[in-house]
């Protein structure tokens, strides 16, 4: 119980935060107006069943993050690497969380182990996000342009765009998509996947690139990626500046690996799969506020 108390507490706090955000998105999506003179928090207090409205956002989001981290955890177990259970990070943000992580307590024994652990998380999370986005888009609705003035506008990753066209067909120019809370949960799952695949330090992409190219090239790629994040933050979305800061604080250098063996052809092919996952998950301007 000792090793599970902190992860469980963090999970429950993150569940509460994301439920609150989910209720807000539910109210906005269904255009529900609160009773006159009643605040959102008073509404939650007087109508406790309304917390259930947040489940369509909270559970898919936490599920994607959990699958991502369990991908890392299972890969660690397979290679005999000691790791903690997933730790969720609650946050009073538009999303309700800063994501989740596992702490690896023993060094990587080889590049193969490093590569497998680095790839397992984003690949598992990406696959988990697919049905969430598909269902979320199918539950979303088209509205006349102009109805969403003052709301959040989501940048569309390539996967989001392709699934939208597949499920909804060609959207008339006079309409735009009002995304269901579940679709937003899947959208954030893609954003988290894209960020983790930047080849920086001990991010997932950093693990993968170190295993592929070695210490020096991985470090250069990490520095370059931080510079790219700063440029993205200045040109497209200021949130990238926070990600650049976080990535720098986590560290641009990767701990050394005991065995410097070459990766086999199968893993090199999977590295290309990781690149495709990044391409399908990334968007330069994730969030903006409609005028």
C-alpha positions as CSV (number, residue, x, y, z in Angstrom):
1,X,0.0,0.0,0.0
2,X,2.9,2.3,0.8
3,X,4.0,2.4,-2.9
4,X,0.5,3.0,-4.2
5,X,-0.7,5.7,-1.7
6,X,0.9,8.7,-3.5
7,X,0.0,7.6,-7.1
8,X,-3.6,6.9,-5.9
9,X,-3.9,10.3,-4.2
10,X,-2.6,12.1,-7.3
11,X,-5.0,10.1,-9.5
12,X,-8.0,11.0,-7.4
13,X,-7.0,14.7,-7.4
14,X,-6.5,14.7,-11.2
15,X,-9.9,12.9,-11.6
16,X,-11.5,15.7,-9.6
17,X,-9.8,18.4,-11.6
18,X,-10.7,16.9,-14.9
19,X,-14.2,16.2,-13.8
20,X,-14.7,19.9,-13.1
21,X,-13.3,20.8,-16.5
22,X,-15.4,18.2,-18.1
23,X,-18.6,19.6,-16.5
24,X,-17.7,23.0,-17.9
25,X,-17.1,21.6,-21.4
26,X,-20.4,19.8,-21.1
27,X,-22.3,22.9,-20.2
28,X,-20.6,24.8,-23.0
29,X,-21.2,22.1,-25.6
30,X,-24.9,21.7,-24.8
31,X,-25.3,25.4,-24.4
32,X,-26.6,25.1,-20.8
33,X,-27.2,28.4,-19.0
34,X,-26.8,28.4,-15.2
35,X,-29.7,29.7,-13.1
36,X,-29.6,33.5,-12.7
37,X,-27.3,34.6,-9.8
38,X,-25.9,31.1,-9.4
39,X,-22.1,30.5,-9.7
40,X,-20.6,27.4,-11.3
41,X,-19.4,26.1,-7.9
42,X,-22.8,26.7,-6.3
43,X,-24.4,24.8,-9.2
44,X,-22.1,21.9,-8.6
45,X,-22.9,22.0,-4.9
46,X,-26.6,22.1,-5.4
47,X,-26.6,19.5,-8.2
48,X,-24.1,16.8,-7.3
49,X,-25.2,14.5,-10.1
50,X,-23.9,17.1,-12.5
51,X,-20.4,15.8,-11.7
52,X,-21.3,12.8,-13.8
53,X,-21.4,15.1,-16.9
54,X,-17.6,15.4,-16.7
55,X,-17.0,11.7,-17.2
56,X,-17.2,11.9,-21.0
57,X,-14.1,14.1,-20.9
58,X,-12.3,13.0,-17.7
59,X,-12.3,9.2,-18.2
60,X,-11.1,9.1,-21.8
61,X,-8.4,11.7,-21.1
62,X,-7.1,9.8,-18.0
63,X,-7.4,6.5,-19.9
64,X,-5.2,7.8,-22.7
65,X,-2.6,9.1,-20.2
66,X,-2.8,5.8,-18.2
67,X,-2.3,3.6,-21.3
68,X,0.7,5.8,-22.3
69,X,2.4,5.4,-19.0
70,X,1.6,1.7,-18.7
71,X,3.2,1.2,-22.0
72,X,6.4,2.6,-20.4
73,X,5.9,0.6,-17.3
74,X,5.3,-2.7,-19.0
75,X,8.4,-2.2,-21.3
76,X,10.4,-1.5,-18.1
77,X,9.2,-4.7,-16.6
78,X,10.1,-6.6,-19.7
79,X,13.7,-5.4,-19.6
80,X,14.1,-5.8,-15.8
81,X,14.1,-2.0,-15.2
82,X,12.6,-0.8,-11.9
83,X,9.9,1.8,-12.3
84,X,7.1,3.4,-10.2
85,X,3.4,3.2,-11.0
86,X,2.1,6.1,-13.1
87,X,1.9,9.5,-11.2
88,X,-0.8,11.9,-12.5
89,X,-0.3,15.6,-12.2
90,X,-3.5,17.6,-11.3
91,X,-3.5,21.2,-12.5
92,X,-6.0,24.1,-12.5
93,X,-5.7,24.6,-16.3
94,X,-8.1,24.4,-19.3
95,X,-7.2,20.7,-19.4
96,X,-7.2,19.8,-15.7
97,X,-3.8,18.1,-15.7
98,X,-0.2,18.4,-16.7
99,X,-0.2,14.8,-17.8
100,X,1.4,11.8,-16.0
101,X,4.8,10.2,-15.6
102,X,6.5,7.2,-14.2
103,X,9.9,7.4,-12.4
104,X,12.5,5.0,-13.6
105,X,14.6,3.9,-10.6
106,X,17.3,1.8,-12.3
107,X,19.6,2.6,-15.2
108,X,18.9,1.4,-18.7
109,X,21.0,-1.7,-19.4
110,X,21.1,-1.2,-23.2
111,X,20.1,0.9,-26.1
112,X,17.5,-1.7,-27.0
113,X,15.9,-1.3,-23.6
114,X,16.0,2.4,-23.9
115,X,14.4,2.4,-27.3
116,X,11.7,0.0,-26.3
117,X,10.7,2.0,-23.2
118,X,10.8,5.3,-25.1
119,X,8.6,4.1,-27.9
120,X,6.1,2.0,-25.9
121,X,4.4,5.0,-24.2
122,X,3.6,7.3,-27.1
123,X,2.7,4.4,-29.4
124,X,0.3,2.9,-26.8
125,X,-1.1,6.4,-26.1
126,X,-1.6,7.2,-29.8
127,X,-3.5,3.9,-30.3
128,X,-5.6,4.6,-27.3
129,X,-6.5,8.1,-28.6
130,X,-7.7,6.8,-32.0
131,X,-11.1,5.4,-30.8
132,X,-11.6,8.3,-28.4
133,X,-11.2,10.8,-31.2
134,X,-13.3,8.8,-33.5
135,X,-16.2,8.5,-31.1
136,X,-15.8,12.1,-29.9
137,X,-15.9,13.4,-33.5
138,X,-19.0,11.3,-34.3
139,X,-20.7,12.8,-31.2
140,X,-19.6,16.4,-32.2
141,X,-21.9,18.6,-34.2
142,X,-21.7,21.2,-36.9
143,X,-22.8,24.7,-36.2
144,X,-23.0,27.9,-38.2
145,X,-19.8,30.0,-38.3
146,X,-20.0,32.9,-35.9
147,X,-21.8,30.9,-33.2
148,X,-18.5,30.1,-31.4
149,X,-17.3,33.7,-31.1
150,X,-15.2,34.1,-28.0
151,X,-14.6,30.3,-27.6
152,X,-11.5,28.2,-27.8
153,X,-10.3,27.2,-31.3
154,X,-8.4,23.9,-31.5
155,X,-5.5,23.5,-33.9
156,X,-6.1,20.3,-35.8
157,X,-3.5,17.6,-35.8
158,X,-3.4,15.7,-39.1
159,X,-5.0,12.6,-37.5
160,X,-7.9,14.8,-36.2
161,X,-8.4,16.3,-39.6
162,X,-8.4,12.9,-41.4
163,X,-10.8,11.3,-38.9
164,X,-13.1,14.3,-39.2
165,X,-13.3,14.0,-43.0
166,X,-13.7,10.3,-42.8
167,X,-16.6,10.5,-40.3
168,X,-18.3,13.7,-41.3
169,X,-17.4,14.1,-44.9
170,X,-16.6,17.5,-46.5
171,X,-17.8,20.2,-44.1
172,X,-19.5,23.2,-45.9
173,X,-17.7,26.5,-45.7
174,X,-20.5,28.1,-43.7
175,X,-20.2,25.5,-40.9
176,X,-17.6,24.6,-38.3
177,X,-17.2,21.7,-35.9
178,X,-18.2,22.1,-32.2
179,X,-16.2,19.3,-30.6
180,X,-17.7,17.1,-28.0
181,X,-15.8,16.9,-24.7
182,X,-14.6,13.4,-25.6
183,X,-13.1,14.6,-28.8
184,X,-11.2,17.3,-26.8
185,X,-9.9,14.6,-24.5
186,X,-8.5,12.7,-27.5
187,X,-7.1,15.9,-28.9
188,X,-5.2,16.5,-25.7
189,X,-3.9,13.0,-25.9
190,X,-2.4,13.8,-29.3
191,X,-0.9,17.0,-28.0
192,X,0.8,15.1,-25.1
193,X,2.0,12.5,-27.5
194,X,3.6,15.1,-29.8
195,X,5.3,16.9,-27.0
196,X,6.8,13.7,-25.6
197,X,8.2,12.8,-29.0
198,X,10.3,15.9,-29.2
199,X,13.9,14.5,-29.1
200,X,14.9,16.3,-25.9
201,X,16.8,14.8,-23.0
202,X,14.7,12.3,-21.1
203,X,11.5,12.8,-23.0
204,X,10.3,9.8,-25.0
205,X,11.7,11.2,-28.2
206,X,15.0,11.8,-26.4
207,X,15.2,8.1,-25.4
208,X,14.4,7.0,-29.0
209,X,17.0,9.4,-30.6
210,X,19.7,8.5,-28.1
211,X,19.2,4.8,-28.9
212,X,19.4,5.5,-32.6
213,X,22.2,8.1,-32.9
214,X,24.1,8.1,-29.7
215,X,24.9,10.7,-27.0
216,X,26.3,13.7,-28.9
217,X,23.8,13.7,-31.8
218,X,20.9,13.3,-29.3
219,X,22.2,16.3,-27.3
220,X,22.4,18.5,-30.4
221,X,19.0,17.4,-31.4
222,X,17.7,18.3,-27.9
223,X,19.1,21.8,-28.0
224,X,17.8,22.3,-31.5
225,X,14.3,21.1,-30.4
226,X,14.2,23.6,-27.5
227,X,15.1,26.4,-30.0
228,X,12.3,25.2,-32.3
229,X,9.9,25.2,-29.4
230,X,10.8,28.8,-28.5
231,X,10.3,29.8,-32.2
232,X,6.9,28.0,-32.2
233,X,6.0,29.8,-29.0
234,X,6.8,33.2,-30.5
235,X,5.2,32.6,-33.8
236,X,2.2,30.3,-33.2
237,X,1.3,29.6,-29.6
238,X,2.8,30.9,-26.4
239,X,2.2,27.6,-24.6
240,X,5.2,26.2,-26.4
241,X,7.4,28.5,-24.4
242,X,6.3,26.8,-21.2
243,X,7.0,23.4,-22.8
244,X,10.5,24.6,-23.8
245,X,11.1,25.7,-20.2
246,X,9.8,22.4,-18.7
247,X,11.9,20.4,-21.2
248,X,15.0,22.4,-20.3
249,X,14.4,22.0,-16.5
250,X,14.0,18.2,-17.0
251,X,17.4,18.3,-18.6
252,X,18.8,18.3,-22.1
253,X,21.5,15.6,-21.4
254,X,20.6,12.0,-21.3
255,X,22.2,9.6,-18.8
256,X,24.7,7.2,-20.3
257,X,23.7,3.6,-21.3
258,X,25.8,0.6,-20.3
259,X,25.7,-1.2,-23.7
260,X,26.2,0.9,-26.8
261,X,25.1,-1.8,-29.3
262,X,23.5,-1.0,-32.6
263,X,19.8,-1.3,-33.0
264,X,18.3,-4.0,-35.2
265,X,16.4,-3.4,-38.4
266,X,13.1,-3.9,-36.7
267,X,13.7,-1.2,-34.1
268,X,14.9,1.2,-36.8
269,X,11.7,0.6,-38.7
270,X,9.7,1.3,-35.5
271,X,11.7,4.6,-35.2
272,X,10.1,5.6,-38.5
273,X,6.7,4.7,-37.0
274,X,7.4,7.0,-34.1
275,X,8.1,9.8,-36.6
276,X,4.8,9.2,-38.3
277,X,3.0,9.2,-34.9
278,X,4.6,12.6,-34.2
279,X,3.6,14.0,-37.7
280,X,0.0,12.8,-37.2
281,X,-0.2,14.2,-33.6
282,X,1.5,17.6,-34.0
283,X,-0.1,21.0,-34.6
284,X,2.0,24.2,-34.4
285,X,-0.9,26.3,-32.9
286,X,-2.8,24.0,-30.6
287,X,-5.1,26.6,-28.9
288,X,-6.3,30.1,-29.7
289,X,-9.2,32.2,-28.6
290,X,-11.8,33.1,-31.3
291,X,-12.2,36.9,-31.7
